[in-house]
Amino acid sequence: MNINNNNNIEVGRYVVSPMTQPRHGGGFDAVVSIRSGRGMASVDRILQFTPCFTSQQAALHYAKAHGLAWAHCH
């Protein structure tokens, strides 16, 4: 698995990390990591979204928007 990391964004007690992952047949997946806690008490939620994006930029934008929306709601 080849995941490209991008900027981390702090939202309250969460750290949102939008990422992209290239698909084998072409295009990109949008992936977001949402972390909370520290050390042994940390939790990392990984969300991978269904749509296939033609550009890495579009996938990253989608992952960022959905990760931030999730963090603001919880």
VEXDREN-2710 file (C-alpha; in Angstrom, 1 decimal):
% VEXDREN-2710
k/r/px/py/pz
1/MET/0.0/0.0/0.0
2/ASN/1.4/3.3/-1.0
3/ILE/-0.2/6.2/0.9
4/ASN/0.8/9.8/0.4
5/ASN/0.7/11.8/3.7
6/ASN/-0.3/15.4/3.7
7/ASN/-0.7/18.1/6.3
8/ASN/-2.2/17.3/9.7
9/ILE/-5.0/19.6/10.9
10/GLU/-5.9/19.9/14.6
11/VAL/-9.6/20.2/15.4
12/GLY/-10.3/20.2/19.1
13/ARG/-9.1/16.9/20.6
14/TYR/-8.6/15.4/17.1
15/VAL/-5.8/15.4/14.5
16/VAL/-7.2/15.0/11.0
17/SER/-4.7/13.8/8.4
18/PRO/-6.1/13.7/4.8
19/MET/-4.3/11.4/2.4
20/THR/-4.5/10.0/-1.1
21/GLN/-3.8/6.5/-2.3
22/PRO/-3.2/5.6/-6.0
23/ARG/-5.5/2.9/-7.5
24/HIS/-4.1/0.1/-9.5
25/GLY/-6.3/0.8/-12.5
26/GLY/-5.7/4.5/-12.4
27/GLY/-7.1/7.4/-10.3
28/PHE/-6.9/8.0/-6.6
29/ASP/-8.7/7.1/-3.4
30/ALA/-9.4/9.6/-0.7
31/VAL/-8.3/8.4/2.8
32/VAL/-8.4/10.3/6.1
33/SER/-6.9/9.4/9.5
34/ILE/-8.6/10.9/12.6
35/ARG/-6.6/10.5/15.8
36/SER/-7.4/11.3/19.4
37/GLY/-5.7/10.7/22.7
38/ARG/-2.1/10.1/23.5
39/GLY/0.2/7.1/24.0
40/MET/-1.5/3.9/25.0
41/ALA/-4.8/5.7/25.1
42/SER/-4.7/6.9/21.5
43/VAL/-7.3/5.9/18.9
44/ASP/-6.8/6.2/15.2
45/ARG/-9.8/6.0/12.9
46/ILE/-9.0/5.4/9.2
47/LEU/-11.7/6.2/6.7
48/GLN/-11.3/5.3/3.0
49/PHE/-14.0/6.6/0.7
50/THR/-15.7/4.9/-2.2
51/PRO/-15.4/7.4/-5.1
52/CYS/-12.5/7.2/-7.5
53/PHE/-10.9/10.5/-8.3
54/THR/-9.1/11.4/-11.5
55/SER/-6.7/13.7/-9.7
56/GLN/-4.7/13.5/-6.5
57/GLN/-5.8/17.1/-5.6
58/ALA/-9.5/16.2/-5.9
59/ALA/-9.1/13.1/-3.7
60/LEU/-7.2/15.1/-1.1
61/HIS/-9.9/17.9/-1.0
62/TYR/-12.6/15.2/-0.5
63/ALA/-10.7/13.5/2.3
64/LYS/-10.0/16.8/4.0
65/ALA/-13.6/18.0/3.8
66/HIS/-15.1/14.8/5.1
67/GLY/-12.5/14.4/7.8
68/LEU/-13.1/17.9/9.1
69/ALA/-16.8/17.4/9.0
70/TRP/-16.5/14.2/11.1
71/ALA/-14.3/15.9/13.6
72/HIS/-16.6/18.9/14.0
73/CYS/-19.6/16.6/14.6
74/HIS/-18.0/14.5/17.3
END
